[in-house]
Amino acid sequence: MRTLYLRNVPDEVGERLERLAAREGISLSAFATRELAVISRRDENPALLAALPDLGVEAQSVVDDIEAGRAAR
């Protein structure tokens, strides 16, 4: 496993991270490691999207249907 050292982390960022970790009852290091793992998986998103089948449905059509459904409520 690697060890990362972060420099120049603004105080307010560090304080927010500490509060978030405390809410979950875990260390700041464990919290930061988990969050970095989640963020790093974004690297795989383009490949995942490219692997999806093309269903021939336009994105705007989906958005329009969702908005129409919301308006009907």
N, C-alpha and C positions, 0 to 999 in steps of 0.2 A: 504494500500500500504506500501511497505517496503521502508526504506531509507538505501542506501548503501553509505559507505564512502570508497574511494579508497586511499590507501597509497602507497608510493614509486612509483608513476607514473613518469617515466623519463620526464625531461623537454621537450625533443624533441617530445615525444608522446603527451603531453598536448598541445604543440604549434600546432602540426598538427591537433589535434582534434578541437582546437579553430578555426583554419582557415577553416576547413571543415564546422563547424557549422555556421560560419560567411557567408560563400558562400551561404548557404541555408537560411540565415536570421533567424536562430533559436538560442536559447541559447545552451551553451555547455551541460547543464544538459539534455535538450530535445533531443539533438543529441545523446548523450551517451545512454540515455534511449531507444531511437529508435533502435540504433545499437545493444545494448544488447538484445533487444527483438528479433531481426532478428537472431542473433547468437544462442539464447537459443532454437529457434525452430529446430535447427539441432538435438536436442535430439530425435525428433520424426522421423527422417529420417529412421532408421532401421525398425521401424514398418510400415512406409509407403512403403518402398521397399519390405518388406515381404508380404504385402497385394496385390502387383501387380501379375497378372496372369503370369504363365510361358508359354511363347509363343514358346519355343523350339528354339529360335534364339540365336546363339552363339555371344557373344560380339565381338569377333575378326572378325566375318563375317560382322558385321555392320561397324566396323572400316575399313575393307578392301574395302567395297562398297563406303564409304565416300571418302577414299583416291583415289579410282579409278575415282570417279566423279570429284574430284578436279584436278586430272591429265589430264582429258579429256578437261578441259577448255582451 
